[in-house]
Amino acid sequence: MMKTDAINDSTEKAVKSFDNIKKALKGLMEIARISAPTENDLYFKLTLDNIVVLYGNIIDLITNDSGIKQLKKKLHDLEISKKTPLKFLESND
């Protein structure tokens, strides 16, 4: 019974995290829309393309069990802490 509760808690956390990712991506879209003089602006289009690709990659990753396991290992190996979650952006790896 406790294992089932842990799985449910883990699932709820995952769903909440995914919802937060979607909200963050929507927020980035809004910032891009506000910042761009028009929706035909080159930087707006590039930003939109990157957000769409990022979302697609997130979907691909979470629907691929072995991909998630590899990502967890890589994140663990990189020792990314919650205090510096964007540290990986500083590297070209």
KOLGU-847743 format. One record per residue: x, y, z of N, C-alpha, C, O in turn. Coordinates in pm, whole numbers. Layout:
<recs>
[rec [X,Y,Z],[X,Y,Z],[X,Y,Z],[X,Y,Z]]
...
</recs>
This chain:
<recs>
[rec [82,-119,0],[0,0,0],[87,126,0],[56,221,-71]]
[rec [193,128,77],[280,245,83],[349,268,-51],[371,383,-91]]
[rec [382,159,-122],[447,172,-252],[352,240,-351],[395,323,-431]]
[rec [225,204,-345],[125,265,-432],[113,414,-403],[102,495,-495]]
[rec [114,451,-275],[109,593,-238],[230,669,-291],[217,781,-339]]
[rec [346,607,-283],[469,670,-331],[462,690,-482],[505,793,-533]]
[rec [408,592,-553],[394,603,-698],[295,714,-732],[320,794,-823]]
[rec [184,720,-659],[85,826,-683],[145,963,-656],[123,1057,-733]]
[rec [220,977,-546],[285,1104,-514],[384,1142,-623],[391,1258,-663]]
[rec [461,1044,-669],[560,1069,-774],[491,1112,-904],[538,1202,-973]]
[rec [380,1047,-936],[305,1081,-1057],[249,1222,-1046],[255,1300,-1141]]
[rec [194,1255,-930],[140,1389,-909],[249,1495,-924],[227,1600,-984]]
[rec [367,1467,-869],[479,1561,-880],[520,1578,-1026],[547,1689,-1072]]
[rec [524,1466,-1099],[563,1471,-1240],[462,1552,-1321],[501,1633,-1406]]
[rec [334,1532,-1296],[231,1607,-1367],[241,1755,-1335],[229,1840,-1423]]
[rec [262,1786,-1208],[276,1926,-1167],[399,1989,-1232],[394,2103,-1278]]
[rec [509,1915,-1235],[631,1966,-1299],[608,1992,-1447],[652,2093,-1501]]
[rec [539,1899,-1513],[510,1917,-1655],[421,2039,-1677],[444,2117,-1769]]
[rec [321,2056,-1593],[235,2175,-1602],[317,2303,-1583],[293,2403,-1651]]
[rec [412,2300,-1490],[499,2416,-1467],[586,2445,-1589],[609,2561,-1623]]
[rec [633,2339,-1655],[713,2356,-1776],[628,2422,-1884],[673,2514,-1952]]
[rec [505,2374,-1900],[416,2433,-2001],[389,2581,-1971],[390,2664,-2061]]
[rec [366,2612,-1844],[342,2752,-1805],[465,2838,-1835],[453,2951,-1882]]
[rec [583,2784,-1807],[706,2859,-1831],[725,2884,-1981],[764,2993,-2022]]
[rec [697,2783,-2062],[710,2800,-2207],[608,2901,-2259],[640,2982,-2347]]
[rec [486,2897,-2205],[385,2996,-2244],[430,3135,-2202],[409,3232,-2276]]
[rec [492,3146,-2086],[544,3274,-2039],[653,3327,-2132],[657,3447,-2161]]
[rec [740,3238,-2177],[844,3279,-2272],[782,3327,-2403],[830,3423,-2465]]
[rec [675,3260,-2445],[604,3303,-2566],[548,3443,-2549],[559,3527,-2638]]
[rec [488,3468,-2434],[431,3600,-2409],[539,3707,-2406],[520,3816,-2460]]
[rec [652,3677,-2345],[763,3772,-2342],[812,3800,-2484],[841,3914,-2519]]
[rec [821,3696,-2564],[864,3714,-2703],[765,3800,-2779],[804,3887,-2858]]
[rec [636,3777,-2757],[533,3856,-2826],[539,4004,-2783],[525,4094,-2866]]
[rec [559,4026,-2655],[567,4163,-2604],[692,4233,-2657],[689,4351,-2690]]
[rec [802,4159,-2663],[931,4216,-2700],[944,4242,-2851],[1016,4332,-2892]]
[rec [875,4162,-2932],[889,4173,-3077],[801,4286,-3131],[686,4300,-3090]]
[rec [856,4364,-3222],[775,4470,-3281],[655,4414,-3359],[546,4472,-3358]]
[rec [676,4301,-3426],[567,4232,-3497],[592,4083,-3488],[702,4039,-3452]]
[rec [490,4005,-3522],[509,3860,-3521],[588,3814,-3643],[621,3696,-3654]]
[rec [618,3905,-3734],[703,3874,-3849],[850,3902,-3820],[937,3877,-3903]]
[rec [878,3954,-3700],[1013,3984,-3657],[1097,3856,-3656],[1054,3753,-3605]]
[rec [1217,3864,-3711],[1306,3747,-3721],[1335,3687,-3584],[1330,3565,-3568]]
[rec [1365,3770,-3485],[1397,3718,-3352],[1276,3652,-3287],[1289,3553,-3215]]
[rec [1159,3707,-3313],[1037,3644,-3262],[1020,3506,-3324],[991,3409,-3253]]
[rec [1039,3495,-3454],[1025,3366,-3522],[1129,3265,-3471],[1098,3148,-3451]]
[rec [1252,3312,-3451],[1356,3223,-3399],[1324,3176,-3257],[1343,3060,-3222]]
[rec [1275,3269,-3176],[1236,3235,-3039],[1123,3134,-3041],[1127,3034,-2969]]
[rec [1022,3158,-3123],[909,3066,-3135],[955,2928,-3179],[914,2827,-3122]]
[rec [1041,2924,-3280],[1093,2795,-3328],[1165,2720,-3216],[1147,2599,-3202]]
[rec [1245,2790,-3138],[1319,2725,-3030],[1226,2675,-2920],[1248,2567,-2865]]
[rec [1122,2750,-2888],[1027,2707,-2786],[951,2583,-2833],[930,2490,-2756]]
[rec [911,2583,-2960],[839,2467,-3015],[929,2343,-3014],[884,2234,-2978]]
[rec [1055,2360,-3054],[1148,2247,-3054],[1174,2198,-2912],[1178,2077,-2888]]
[rec [1190,2290,-2818],[1211,2253,-2678],[1093,2172,-2626],[1111,2068,-2563]]
[rec [972,2219,-2653],[852,2147,-2608],[848,2007,-2670],[819,1909,-2601]]
[rec [875,1998,-2799],[877,1868,-2866],[980,1774,-2806],[954,1655,-2789]]
[rec [1097,1827,-2773],[1202,1744,-2712],[1162,1698,-2573],[1191,1585,-2534]]
[rec [1095,1784,-2498],[1048,1744,-2365],[947,1631,-2378],[954,1533,-2303]]
[rec [855,1643,-2472],[755,1538,-2493],[823,1408,-2533],[791,1302,-2480]]
[rec [918,1415,-2627],[991,1295,-2670],[1063,1231,-2552],[1062,1109,-2537]]
[rec [1126,1313,-2471],[1203,1262,-2358],[1114,1193,-2256],[1147,1084,-2209]]
[rec [1002,1254,-2220],[919,1195,-2115],[839,1075,-2163],[785,1000,-2082]]
[rec [831,1055,-2293],[763,937,-2344],[861,825,-2376],[823,723,-2433]]
[rec [986,843,-2340],[1091,746,-2368],[1157,708,-2236],[1240,782,-2184]]
[rec [1120,592,-2181],[1173,550,-2050],[1324,544,-2046],[1385,591,-1950]]
[rec [1387,488,-2149],[1533,478,-2146],[1595,617,-2155],[1702,641,-2099]]
[rec [1529,708,-2227],[1578,846,-2235],[1576,914,-2101],[1669,987,-2066]]
[rec [1470,891,-2024],[1461,951,-1891],[1571,897,-1801],[1633,971,-1726]]
[rec [1593,767,-1808],[1698,707,-1726],[1835,765,-1761],[1916,793,-1672]]
[rec [1861,783,-1891],[1989,839,-1934],[2002,984,-1888],[2109,1027,-1845]]
[rec [1893,1060,-1896],[1896,1199,-1851],[1921,1207,-1701],[2001,1289,-1655]]
[rec [1854,1122,-1624],[1875,1122,-1479],[2021,1093,-1446],[2079,1157,-1358]]
[rec [2079,997,-1517],[2220,964,-1492],[2309,1082,-1529],[2401,1116,-1454]]
[rec [2282,1144,-1643],[2364,1258,-1685],[2352,1374,-1586],[2452,1437,-1551]]
[rec [2230,1402,-1542],[2211,1509,-1445],[2282,1477,-1314],[2342,1565,-1251]]
[rec [2274,1351,-1273],[2342,1310,-1151],[2494,1325,-1168],[2563,1376,-1080]]
[rec [2544,1282,-1283],[2687,1292,-1309],[2734,1437,-1313],[2845,1468,-1271]]
[rec [2650,1526,-1363],[2686,1667,-1368],[2669,1735,-1234],[2715,1848,-1213]]
[rec [2601,1665,-1142],[2576,1716,-1007],[2509,1853,-1010],[2552,1947,-943]]
[rec [2403,1862,-1089],[2328,1987,-1094],[2240,1993,-971],[2160,1903,-945]]
[rec [2256,2100,-896],[2175,2115,-776],[2057,2205,-806],[2056,2276,-907]]
[rec [1958,2204,-720],[1842,2290,-738],[1878,2437,-722],[1806,2525,-770]]
[rec [1989,2464,-656],[2029,2603,-636],[2087,2664,-763],[2080,2786,-781]]
[rec [2144,2583,-850],[2203,2632,-974],[2152,2548,-1092],[2233,2484,-1160]]
[rec [2021,2547,-1118],[1967,2459,-1219],[2005,2494,-1363],[1990,2411,-1452]]
[rec [2055,2613,-1387],[2089,2652,-1523],[2240,2648,-1549],[2286,2696,-1652]]
[rec [2314,2591,-1458],[2459,2585,-1473],[2500,2513,-1602],[2603,2546,-1660]]
[rec [2421,2416,-1647],[2453,2342,-1767],[2454,2433,-1891],[2515,2397,-1992]]
[rec [2388,2548,-1886],[2386,2640,-1999],[2521,2707,-2021],[2548,2758,-2130]]
[rec [2605,2706,-1920],[2736,2769,-1930],[2835,2680,-2005],[2941,2727,-2047]]
[rec [2802,2554,-2022],[2892,2458,-2083],[2849,2430,-2228],[2733,2447,-2263]]
[rec [2943,2388,-2309],[2913,2350,-2448],[2889,2201,-2462],[2881,2152,-2575]]
[rec [2878,2128,-2352],[2859,1983,-2358],[2721,1946,-2404],[2689,1828,-2414]]
</recs>
